[in-house]
Amino acid sequence: MRPRCTFGVALAALLIECVACSGANPSSGQTAYLRIQGAQFVAGAIDISSHGQSSSAPLVATLSNELFPGVSGKSISGSVGPGSTAVMLGLQGDSGYWVLPVQDPDPNTAGNLTFSCTASFSPLTPSGDAGHLNLVARATNRSGEIGEARLVPVVMDTPQPSGALVISLEWDTQADLDLHLVLPAGDAGTTEIWSRKPSALPAGQAGATVDDGMAAGYLDVDSNSQCVLDGRRAENVIFPTTAPAGHYVVRVDTFSLCGETTARWHVHVVTPGSSPLDAYGQSTDTDLRFSHGQGAGVQALAFDYAGS
């Protein structure tokens, strides 16, 4: 069975604070933001210096190097040279690193062996400028020799969208909430933007492109869809350059609590030159009883937009 890993990154000060307030045992990996269940945790930052040995650095692949704090289901895989028996994986500056065994022969490189795990970042992982981090991988063998370090840059980010009109939903637990935006009456195309109809571009418009759909107004992501946790816990409907004038209604649908008890949410509406609008609420088991199609959810707020 392949080991499953859950990882993240911490600055030293954050790690000390976490240990002090939680009482977690550092030797168990509970204080590390990078965690690999089924692998061996080694306390102390992973070494990136050269050991002067001939073992080559592992090849490491990830689906994307731009991540969000709290993301799960992140695939990390790679290949190590002949004779390797294990791989050390850690984040530079974290409180420790993890050792997992190699797996099968690499079909692309004779003599090499593969490794793989599924990873998640802690919600407390630093983002922004502090979120420019390095994933470090080193191969080892039965003699205890350690190969050269392979550093893979990763960026933890929570970008803030901008445009002529931006409607945002964010929430505080790992639930699956959905943002619904009802467009002004009389619009010739879509009457509602949500995960099943993520663009305001009229359906079936001849010659329409992805860029056309985004320019018409679009939902950027279906966060935590089907309880596959992506760490965002935020969705935005963005009109980049222009939005139709009229009356808008913002709804919040609780598709699933994904094992959580509640989810507190915040809706935020921003237009350049106008005061932002905010609404707050909480999703509970009661909200799961209703349908989850078009028109679903509770009304968070309604507003009139003069156009742009």
N, C-alpha and C positions, 0 to 999 in steps of 0.2 A: 504494500500500500504506500502510495506517495505521501510524504509528510505534507501537512498543511501549515502554512505559516501566516502569521499576522504581524505586520511590522509598521513601525513609524520611527520618528526621529525626535530627539530632544536636545536642547542646549543644556549645558552642565547645570546652570542655575535652576532651570525648570526641573531637572531630575532630582536635585537635592530637595527642592520644595515638595515634590511629589512623594519622595521617600519619607520626609518628615511628617507629612499630613496624613498619609494613608497607612503607614505601618507595614507596607508590603515588604516582603523579603527580597532584597536585591539579587540574591543568588538564584532565585526562581525565574527571573526574567520579567517579573511583574512591573518593574520600574522602567523597563525598556519600551520604547515606542515601536521597535521592531521585535515581533514575537513569532516564533515558529513552533507550533504545537507538534510534538513528536520528534523534535530535534533537540540537541543538547545546547543549553545556554552556557556561555562563558562570560563571567562578569569582567568588565573592563573594556575600554574602547578598542575596536579592531585596529591592528597595526597596519599601516600602509607603507612602511619603509622597506627598502630593498634588503633582502637577506643574502644577496650574492649567490643564489642558487639558480640552477639552470631551468627549473620548471617554468613553463610559460604561463602567462596569465589566462584565466578562464575567459571564454567568450560568453557574454551575457546578453540576453534579449528580453525586452519588456514590450508590452502592447503599446504603451504610451509613457513618455517621461514627464508629462504634465498631469499632476494628480491633485486630489482634494483631500484635506484632513478628514479622516473617518472613512476613506474609501476601503472597500473590501473586494474580494474576488480578483485581486490583481495577480496576473500570471507572470512569473519570473522563471526563466529557463536558460540553459546554456550548455556549454561543452567544455570539458577539461582534458588535459593531455594524458597519454598512456601512463599507467601506473598509479594514477590518482585514485584515492579511495573515498575522499570526502571533500566537501566544499564549505568554506567559512563564509557566511553572509552577514553583513552588518551595515549600519549606517555610520558614516564618519562622525565621531563625537557622541554617539549614543552610549548608554551605560553598559552595553555588552554586545555580543554577537552570537550567532547560532551556527552549529555544525550539523550538516545533513549529509547522508551518504550519496554517492553517485549511483546511477541507475543502469541504463542500458547502453550498449555500444552505439556510438554516433554513426548513423548511416551515411553521413556526408563526409566524414573524415576518419580514415582507417586508424584504429588504435585509440581514438578518443572515446570518452564516456560522457553521457548526458546527466544533467540534474534538472529538477523542476520542483516548483512549489507554488501554492496559491497564497497571496499575501493581502494584508489590509493595513492601512495606516490608522493610527489612533486619532480620534477627534481633536486631541490636544497638540497634534503636530504643528510646529511653527509654520506659518504661511507668510506670503509677502516676501520682503527682502531676506527675512530669516529662514525662508523655506527653500533656499537654493542649497541643495544637499547632495551628497555623494553616496550612492550605494556601492559598497566595497565587496568584492568577491576574491577569494584566494583558494587555490587547490592545495590539498595535503595528501601525503601518501603514508604507507604503513610504517615507514622509518621516521615519521615526524617531520619530514622536510616540508617547507612551506613555499609555495610558488609566488611569483610576483603578483602584486595587487592589481586588479582591474577596477577602475573607478568609473561608475556610470552616473552622470549628473541626473538628478531628478528635481523637479520644481513643484512645490506645494503652493497652490494659489487659489484664491477665491475672488476672481475678477468681478468688478462691478460694471454691469452693462450701462450703456448710454444710448440716447436716441431722442427723437421728437416726443415720444411717449413710451414710458417703461412701466409695466405693472409687474410687481415682484411678490412672490410668496416664499417665506422661509419658515422652518419649524425646528423644534429643539430635540426631537428623539428620532430613532431610526425607523420611522413609520413611512408609509407610502401615501402621501397626500398629492392631490392634483389641482392645479390652477386652471380655472375656467374663466374665460373672458367673453361676455356677451357683447357683440358689437352694436353700433347704433342701428335703429330700425330703418329699413329702406335700403340698406346696403345690398348691392346687386349680387354679391357673392356669398361667402360664408357668413353665417350669423353668429358663430361661436368658435373661438380658438381654444383647443384643449389637446390632450395627448393624441386622440384619434384623428384630429384635424388641426395639425400644428401650424397652418398658414392661413392667412385671410385671403389668399389668392383664390378667385372663383374656380371651382372644380371644372376640369376639362378644358381650361383655356388653351386654345391652340398655340403651339410654339412656346409655351411658358417654360422657363428655366428655374433652377434652384434659386438663382440670384433674384429672379422676379418674385418668387415666393417670399424670400426674406425681406425684400423691399416693401412688400405689401403688409408686413407685420407677421411675426412668427413666434412660436414657443421654442425656447432654446434647448430644453431638455426635459425628459420625463424622469425626474429624479427618483431613485429607489424603486423603480418600476418592478412590479411583481415581487417586491421585497429583496431584489438584488441590490445590495447596498452600495452606493457609489460615493458616499461621504459628502455630497453637496447639500442635501436637505434644503434645496432652493430651486425654484423655477421662475422664469421670467418670460413675459410676452413683450416683445420689443418691436416698436415701429421706428426704424433707423432714421428716416428723413421726413416722413409725413404720415399723418393718421387722419381718418375721416372725422369730421365734426359730428357731434351728437351725444347721445346718452349711452354710457357704458355701465355694465354691471359686472362685478367681480365676485366669483363664487369659489368656495374651497370644498373639494370633495375628499372625504376620507376613504380611499380605496381599500387600505388595509393598515392596521396598526403594527403588523409584523412582529407580534409578540409583546409590544409595548403596552403600557396601561393607558397612557394618554399622549397627546402631542399638542403642545401649545404653538400656535402659529401667528404670524405677523404678515399682513398685506401692506405693501408700500407702493404708492403711485407717484411718479416723478415726471414733470414736464418742465422744460427750461423756462425760466421767468415766472413760474408760479410756485406757490407754497405746496410742499408735498402733502399727500393724504395718507393716513395710516388707519389701520383697523387691526384688532387683536381678537383672538378666540382660542378655543380649546376643543380638540377632537377626542371623543370617547367612544366606547363600544356602541352607544346609541347611534352614532353616525354611520356605522357599518350596515345598518338595516335597510338603507335606501338603495335605489339603483345607482349605477355608476356610469351611465351613458351621458349623452348630450343633455345639458340642463341640470346635471346632478350637482349636489353639494349645497352648502348653506351660503346665503348671501353675506359677503364680508362688507362690501360697501358699493355704492353707486355714485357716479359723478358725470358731469357734463364737460365735454371738451370742445373748445371753440375752433379747433382745427389748426393746421400749420401749413 
